[in-house]
Amino acid sequence: MVIAFTGDPFLAKEALLQEASLRGLTHFSEPTPEALAETLSPGLFGQAGAMLDLREVSEGEWKALKPLLENVPEEVAVLILDPKPTTARAAFYRTRERRDFPTPKGKDLVRHLENRAKRLGFRLPAGIAQYLASLEGDLEALERELEKLALLPPPLTLEKVERVVALKPPVSGFDLVRAVLEGEAKAAFRHLRRLREEGEEPLRLLGAFAWQFSLLARTWMLLEENPRPTEADLARLEAHPYAAKRALELARGLSKEALGASLDALIQAERRAKEGKDPWLALERAVYTLLHLTPAEPA
């Protein structure tokens, strides 16, 4: 019996180790024909079975293992860790048991983090779960951070979490917006440079940047209606709750004129980029223009 564990490396390995514990398997075997043949033979002190990690296995090594795996008896368990199988291995798994564990995204990732915190014995507030979900790190790295948070004395606040967590937040439209509104030219252009190095599409970034300012404009109008908006008021912005709260912070210090000029600058930049001019240059010029718009003093 061959059981393949695929999908997210952290979830797949965790599920494999749980299954291995039930079957009395304790360690991974070398992914070689000789080592596999030995583990498939019943020993004096236990039943036959094997755990294989194929993450670093080449096509040649797989071809050597495949004949043995094709003839594994039904009563013998071979558990395979193979998060991202090659085409050949995926075809082999079609006629075997395959347990796939996709990496959670968006709301599913937030829910995953909240559930993992419960397993560690503490409650993860929604805002902090959303913050952690926005960081650059795989599930294993996030798990290590949750283990650190479990040691903090309550109450758990975003300030405490930001001091402890070692993962790097990704550069986003909000980072650019904040740098621009705070007049941090060096930070704004550093964000742009990093995004360019990471292969970000300038038109996509322009659209995201414009969306952020559009959200700020909607938030500013909401504040005009109600200087102390409720959660229900923020829901009208049709944005993620965490994004809406950050927009609320930023919008308090903006004037109507600054917002209008900002949106116009971004519209002009997008038009120039779509007309065939250098999109990165259009974006950089827009950021330069935005940096020279003076926001109103907070009331």
DRENKOLLUM-787947 format. One record per residue (C-alpha): residue number from 1; residue in one letter; chain; x, y, z. Coordinates in nm, 2 decimals. Example, Ala and Ser with C-alpha at 12.3 -4.5 7.8 and 13.67 -1.06 7.14 Angstrom:
[node 1,A,A,[1.23,-0.45,0.78]]
[node 2,S,A,[1.37,-0.11,0.71]]
***
This chain:
[node 1,M,A,[0.00,0.00,0.00]]
[node 2,V,A,[0.15,0.33,-0.12]]
[node 3,I,A,[0.01,0.65,0.03]]
[node 4,A,A,[0.14,0.98,-0.11]]
[node 5,F,A,[0.12,1.30,0.08]]
[node 6,T,A,[0.12,1.61,-0.14]]
[node 7,G,A,[0.04,1.98,-0.13]]
[node 8,D,A,[0.17,2.22,0.13]]
[node 9,P,A,[0.51,2.08,0.26]]
[node 10,F,A,[0.42,2.16,0.63]]
[node 11,L,A,[0.07,2.01,0.62]]
[node 12,A,A,[0.18,1.71,0.41]]
[node 13,K,A,[0.46,1.62,0.64]]
[node 14,E,A,[0.25,1.67,0.95]]
[node 15,A,A,[-0.02,1.44,0.81]]
[node 16,L,A,[0.24,1.18,0.71]]
[node 17,L,A,[0.40,1.17,1.06]]
[node 18,Q,A,[0.06,1.13,1.21]]
[node 19,E,A,[-0.01,0.83,0.98]]
[node 20,A,A,[0.34,0.69,1.05]]
[node 21,S,A,[0.27,0.70,1.43]]
[node 22,L,A,[-0.04,0.50,1.38]]
[node 23,R,A,[0.15,0.24,1.18]]
[node 24,G,A,[0.46,0.22,1.41]]
[node 25,L,A,[0.70,0.38,1.16]]
[node 26,T,A,[0.95,0.61,1.32]]
[node 27,H,A,[1.20,0.74,1.06]]
[node 28,F,A,[1.25,0.82,0.70]]
[node 29,S,A,[1.44,0.57,0.49]]
[node 30,E,A,[1.70,0.67,0.23]]
[node 31,P,A,[1.53,0.70,-0.11]]
[node 32,T,A,[1.74,0.43,-0.27]]
[node 33,P,A,[1.64,0.09,-0.40]]
[node 34,E,A,[1.86,-0.09,-0.15]]
[node 35,A,A,[1.73,0.10,0.15]]
[node 36,L,A,[1.37,0.06,0.03]]
[node 37,A,A,[1.41,-0.31,-0.03]]
[node 38,E,A,[1.54,-0.36,0.32]]
[node 39,T,A,[1.25,-0.17,0.48]]
[node 40,L,A,[0.99,-0.37,0.28]]
[node 41,S,A,[1.12,-0.70,0.44]]
[node 42,P,A,[0.97,-0.78,0.78]]
[node 43,G,A,[1.23,-0.75,1.05]]
[node 44,L,A,[1.27,-0.94,1.38]]
[node 45,F,A,[1.12,-0.65,1.59]]
[node 46,G,A,[0.85,-0.50,1.37]]
[node 47,Q,A,[0.64,-0.51,1.07]]
[node 48,A,A,[0.76,-0.40,0.72]]
[node 49,G,A,[0.70,-0.05,0.60]]
[node 50,A,A,[0.87,0.27,0.49]]
[node 51,M,A,[0.87,0.65,0.50]]
[node 52,L,A,[1.02,0.82,0.20]]
[node 53,D,A,[1.09,1.19,0.14]]
[node 54,L,A,[1.11,1.25,-0.24]]
[node 55,R,A,[1.15,1.62,-0.23]]
[node 56,E,A,[1.51,1.61,-0.35]]
[node 57,V,A,[1.49,1.29,-0.56]]
[node 58,S,A,[1.59,1.32,-0.93]]
[node 59,E,A,[1.41,1.16,-1.22]]
[node 60,G,A,[1.68,0.90,-1.24]]
[node 61,E,A,[1.65,0.81,-0.88]]
[node 62,W,A,[1.27,0.79,-0.91]]
[node 63,K,A,[1.30,0.55,-1.20]]
[node 64,A,A,[1.51,0.32,-0.99]]
[node 65,L,A,[1.26,0.33,-0.70]]
[node 66,K,A,[0.94,0.29,-0.91]]
[node 67,P,A,[0.97,-0.09,-0.98]]
[node 68,L,A,[0.99,-0.16,-0.61]]
[node 69,L,A,[0.70,0.07,-0.53]]
[node 70,E,A,[0.48,-0.09,-0.80]]
[node 71,N,A,[0.51,-0.42,-0.62]]
[node 72,V,A,[0.45,-0.31,-0.26]]
[node 73,P,A,[0.22,-0.57,-0.10]]
[node 74,E,A,[-0.12,-0.43,0.01]]
[node 75,E,A,[-0.04,-0.52,0.38]]
[node 76,V,A,[0.28,-0.32,0.37]]
[node 77,A,A,[0.26,0.06,0.41]]
[node 78,V,A,[0.49,0.30,0.22]]
[node 79,L,A,[0.43,0.66,0.31]]
[node 80,I,A,[0.57,0.91,0.06]]
[node 81,L,A,[0.63,1.28,0.13]]
[node 82,D,A,[0.61,1.45,-0.21]]
[node 83,P,A,[0.46,1.80,-0.18]]
[node 84,K,A,[0.52,1.89,-0.55]]
[node 85,P,A,[0.54,1.57,-0.75]]
[node 86,T,A,[0.68,1.57,-1.10]]
[node 87,T,A,[0.45,1.48,-1.38]]
[node 88,A,A,[0.58,1.12,-1.38]]
[node 89,R,A,[0.52,1.07,-1.00]]
[node 90,A,A,[0.18,1.24,-1.02]]
[node 91,A,A,[0.08,0.99,-1.28]]
[node 92,F,A,[0.20,0.70,-1.06]]
[node 93,Y,A,[-0.01,0.83,-0.77]]
[node 94,R,A,[-0.33,0.83,-0.97]]
[node 95,T,A,[-0.37,0.46,-0.92]]
[node 96,R,A,[-0.26,0.48,-0.55]]
[node 97,E,A,[-0.39,0.66,-0.25]]
[node 98,R,A,[-0.30,1.03,-0.26]]
[node 99,R,A,[-0.37,1.27,0.02]]
[node 100,D,A,[-0.34,1.63,-0.09]]
[node 101,F,A,[-0.31,1.93,0.15]]
[node 102,P,A,[-0.34,2.26,-0.04]]
[node 103,T,A,[-0.17,2.57,0.12]]
[node 104,P,A,[-0.45,2.78,0.27]]
[node 105,K,A,[-0.49,3.13,0.13]]
[node 106,G,A,[-0.68,3.44,0.23]]
[node 107,K,A,[-0.96,3.37,0.48]]
[node 108,D,A,[-0.86,3.00,0.49]]
[node 109,L,A,[-0.51,3.10,0.61]]
[node 110,V,A,[-0.65,3.33,0.88]]
[node 111,R,A,[-0.87,3.04,1.00]]
[node 112,H,A,[-0.57,2.80,0.99]]
[node 113,L,A,[-0.37,3.03,1.21]]
[node 114,E,A,[-0.65,3.08,1.46]]
[node 115,N,A,[-0.69,2.70,1.48]]
[node 116,R,A,[-0.32,2.64,1.52]]
[node 117,A,A,[-0.31,2.90,1.80]]
[node 118,K,A,[-0.59,2.71,1.98]]
[node 119,R,A,[-0.39,2.39,1.96]]
[node 120,L,A,[-0.10,2.58,2.13]]
[node 121,G,A,[-0.34,2.69,2.40]]
[node 122,F,A,[-0.41,3.05,2.33]]
[node 123,R,A,[-0.66,3.27,2.14]]
[node 124,L,A,[-0.54,3.46,1.84]]
[node 125,P,A,[-0.73,3.79,1.79]]
[node 126,A,A,[-0.87,3.83,1.44]]
[node 127,G,A,[-0.66,4.14,1.36]]
[node 128,I,A,[-0.34,3.97,1.46]]
[node 129,A,A,[-0.43,3.66,1.26]]
[node 130,Q,A,[-0.48,3.88,0.96]]
[node 131,Y,A,[-0.15,4.05,1.02]]
[node 132,L,A,[0.03,3.72,1.05]]
[node 133,A,A,[-0.14,3.60,0.73]]
[node 134,S,A,[0.00,3.90,0.54]]
[node 135,L,A,[0.37,3.82,0.63]]
[node 136,E,A,[0.62,3.66,0.40]]
[node 137,G,A,[0.66,3.31,0.53]]
[node 138,D,A,[0.55,2.95,0.47]]
[node 139,L,A,[0.33,2.76,0.71]]
[node 140,E,A,[0.62,2.61,0.90]]
[node 141,A,A,[0.77,2.96,0.96]]
[node 142,L,A,[0.43,3.09,1.08]]
[node 143,E,A,[0.40,2.79,1.31]]
[node 144,R,A,[0.74,2.88,1.47]]
[node 145,E,A,[0.61,3.24,1.52]]
[node 146,L,A,[0.29,3.11,1.68]]
[node 147,E,A,[0.50,2.90,1.92]]
[node 148,K,A,[0.67,3.22,2.03]]
[node 149,L,A,[0.34,3.41,2.07]]
[node 150,A,A,[0.21,3.13,2.29]]
[node 151,L,A,[0.48,3.23,2.55]]
[node 152,L,A,[0.38,3.60,2.56]]
[node 153,P,A,[0.17,3.71,2.86]]
[node 154,P,A,[-0.19,3.82,2.77]]
[node 155,P,A,[-0.34,4.03,2.64]]
[node 156,L,A,[-0.19,3.97,2.30]]
[node 157,T,A,[-0.16,4.30,2.11]]
[node 158,L,A,[-0.04,4.39,1.76]]
[node 159,E,A,[0.24,4.60,1.91]]
[node 160,K,A,[0.37,4.29,2.11]]
[node 161,V,A,[0.34,4.07,1.80]]
[node 162,E,A,[0.53,4.31,1.58]]
[node 163,R,A,[0.82,4.32,1.83]]
[node 164,V,A,[0.85,3.94,1.85]]
[node 165,V,A,[0.77,3.81,1.50]]
[node 166,A,A,[1.08,3.78,1.29]]
[node 167,L,A,[0.90,3.74,0.95]]
[node 168,K,A,[0.92,4.02,0.70]]
[node 169,P,A,[0.60,4.19,0.59]]
[node 170,P,A,[0.56,4.20,0.21]]
[node 171,V,A,[0.58,4.53,0.04]]
[node 172,S,A,[0.22,4.63,-0.05]]
[node 173,G,A,[0.02,4.92,-0.18]]
[node 174,F,A,[-0.03,5.03,0.18]]
[node 175,D,A,[0.35,5.05,0.23]]
[node 176,L,A,[0.38,5.28,-0.07]]
[node 177,V,A,[0.08,5.49,0.04]]
[node 178,R,A,[0.21,5.53,0.40]]
[node 179,A,A,[0.56,5.63,0.28]]
[node 180,V,A,[0.41,5.88,0.04]]
[node 181,L,A,[0.17,6.03,0.29]]
[node 182,E,A,[0.44,6.06,0.55]]
[node 183,G,A,[0.67,6.22,0.29]]
[node 184,E,A,[0.92,5.94,0.32]]
[node 185,A,A,[1.07,5.96,-0.03]]
[node 186,K,A,[1.36,5.72,0.03]]
[node 187,A,A,[1.12,5.46,0.17]]
[node 188,A,A,[0.88,5.50,-0.12]]
[node 189,F,A,[1.14,5.45,-0.38]]
[node 190,R,A,[1.30,5.17,-0.19]]
[node 191,H,A,[0.97,4.99,-0.19]]
[node 192,L,A,[0.94,5.05,-0.57]]
[node 193,R,A,[1.29,4.92,-0.63]]
[node 194,R,A,[1.22,4.60,-0.43]]
[node 195,L,A,[0.89,4.54,-0.61]]
[node 196,R,A,[1.07,4.58,-0.94]]
[node 197,E,A,[1.34,4.34,-0.84]]
[node 198,E,A,[1.08,4.08,-0.73]]
[node 199,G,A,[0.92,4.10,-1.08]]
[node 200,E,A,[0.61,4.29,-0.99]]
[node 201,E,A,[0.41,4.41,-1.30]]
[node 202,P,A,[0.41,4.80,-1.30]]
[node 203,L,A,[0.06,4.82,-1.44]]
[node 204,R,A,[-0.07,4.58,-1.17]]
[node 205,L,A,[0.11,4.79,-0.91]]
[node 206,L,A,[-0.04,5.11,-1.05]]
[node 207,G,A,[-0.38,4.96,-1.03]]
[node 208,A,A,[-0.32,4.84,-0.67]]
[node 209,F,A,[-0.18,5.18,-0.58]]
[node 210,A,A,[-0.49,5.36,-0.73]]
[node 211,W,A,[-0.72,5.12,-0.54]]
[node 212,Q,A,[-0.55,5.21,-0.22]]
[node 213,F,A,[-0.61,5.58,-0.28]]
[node 214,S,A,[-0.96,5.51,-0.39]]
[node 215,L,A,[-1.02,5.33,-0.06]]
[node 216,L,A,[-0.87,5.63,0.12]]
[node 217,A,A,[-1.11,5.86,-0.07]]
[node 218,R,A,[-1.41,5.65,0.03]]
[node 219,T,A,[-1.28,5.64,0.39]]
[node 220,W,A,[-1.24,6.02,0.39]]
[node 221,M,A,[-1.60,6.06,0.28]]
[node 222,L,A,[-1.71,5.82,0.55]]
[node 223,L,A,[-1.53,6.03,0.81]]
[node 224,E,A,[-1.71,6.34,0.68]]
[node 225,E,A,[-2.04,6.17,0.75]]
[node 226,N,A,[-1.93,6.02,1.09]]
[node 227,P,A,[-1.60,6.11,1.25]]
[node 228,R,A,[-1.63,5.80,1.47]]
[node 229,P,A,[-1.74,5.53,1.24]]
[node 230,T,A,[-1.86,5.19,1.37]]
[node 231,E,A,[-1.76,4.84,1.25]]
[node 232,A,A,[-2.08,4.85,1.04]]
[node 233,D,A,[-1.98,5.18,0.88]]
[node 234,L,A,[-1.64,5.04,0.79]]
[node 235,A,A,[-1.81,4.74,0.63]]
[node 236,R,A,[-1.96,4.98,0.37]]
[node 237,L,A,[-1.60,5.03,0.24]]
[node 238,E,A,[-1.61,4.68,0.09]]
[node 239,A,A,[-1.25,4.62,0.20]]
[node 240,H,A,[-1.09,4.36,0.42]]
[node 241,P,A,[-1.14,4.47,0.79]]
[node 242,Y,A,[-0.77,4.51,0.85]]
[node 243,A,A,[-0.73,4.72,0.53]]
[node 244,A,A,[-1.03,4.93,0.63]]
[node 245,K,A,[-0.89,5.01,0.97]]
[node 246,R,A,[-0.55,5.10,0.82]]
[node 247,A,A,[-0.72,5.33,0.57]]
[node 248,L,A,[-0.91,5.49,0.85]]
[node 249,E,A,[-0.58,5.58,1.02]]
[node 250,L,A,[-0.44,5.73,0.71]]
[node 251,A,A,[-0.75,5.92,0.59]]
[node 252,R,A,[-0.78,6.12,0.91]]
[node 253,G,A,[-0.48,6.34,0.80]]
[node 254,L,A,[-0.58,6.40,0.44]]
[node 255,S,A,[-0.75,6.69,0.28]]
[node 256,K,A,[-1.01,6.67,0.00]]
[node 257,E,A,[-0.77,6.86,-0.23]]
[node 258,A,A,[-0.48,6.62,-0.16]]
[node 259,L,A,[-0.69,6.32,-0.23]]
[node 260,G,A,[-0.83,6.47,-0.56]]
[node 261,A,A,[-0.48,6.56,-0.68]]
[node 262,S,A,[-0.35,6.21,-0.58]]
[node 263,L,A,[-0.62,6.03,-0.77]]
[node 264,D,A,[-0.56,6.25,-1.08]]
[node 265,A,A,[-0.19,6.18,-1.07]]
[node 266,L,A,[-0.25,5.81,-1.06]]
[node 267,I,A,[-0.50,5.82,-1.34]]
[node 268,Q,A,[-0.26,6.02,-1.56]]
[node 269,A,A,[0.02,5.77,-1.48]]
[node 270,E,A,[-0.20,5.47,-1.58]]
[node 271,R,A,[-0.30,5.65,-1.90]]
[node 272,R,A,[0.07,5.71,-1.99]]
[node 273,A,A,[0.16,5.35,-1.91]]
[node 274,K,A,[-0.12,5.21,-2.13]]
[node 275,E,A,[-0.03,5.44,-2.42]]
[node 276,G,A,[0.30,5.25,-2.46]]
[node 277,K,A,[0.53,5.47,-2.25]]
[node 278,D,A,[0.76,5.31,-1.99]]
[node 279,P,A,[0.52,5.19,-1.72]]
[node 280,W,A,[0.79,5.20,-1.45]]
[node 281,L,A,[0.88,5.55,-1.54]]
[node 282,A,A,[0.51,5.65,-1.53]]
[node 283,L,A,[0.48,5.49,-1.18]]
[node 284,E,A,[0.79,5.66,-1.05]]
[node 285,R,A,[0.67,6.00,-1.17]]
[node 286,A,A,[0.33,5.94,-1.01]]
[node 287,V,A,[0.50,5.86,-0.68]]
[node 288,Y,A,[0.72,6.17,-0.71]]
[node 289,T,A,[0.41,6.39,-0.77]]
[node 290,L,A,[0.23,6.23,-0.48]]
[node 291,L,A,[0.52,6.30,-0.25]]
[node 292,H,A,[0.49,6.67,-0.32]]
[node 293,L,A,[0.12,6.68,-0.22]]
[node 294,T,A,[0.10,6.81,0.14]]
[node 295,P,A,[-0.16,6.63,0.34]]
[node 296,A,A,[-0.38,6.83,0.58]]
[node 297,E,A,[-0.29,6.83,0.95]]
[node 298,P,A,[-0.50,6.59,1.15]]
[node 299,A,A,[-0.79,6.75,1.32]]
***
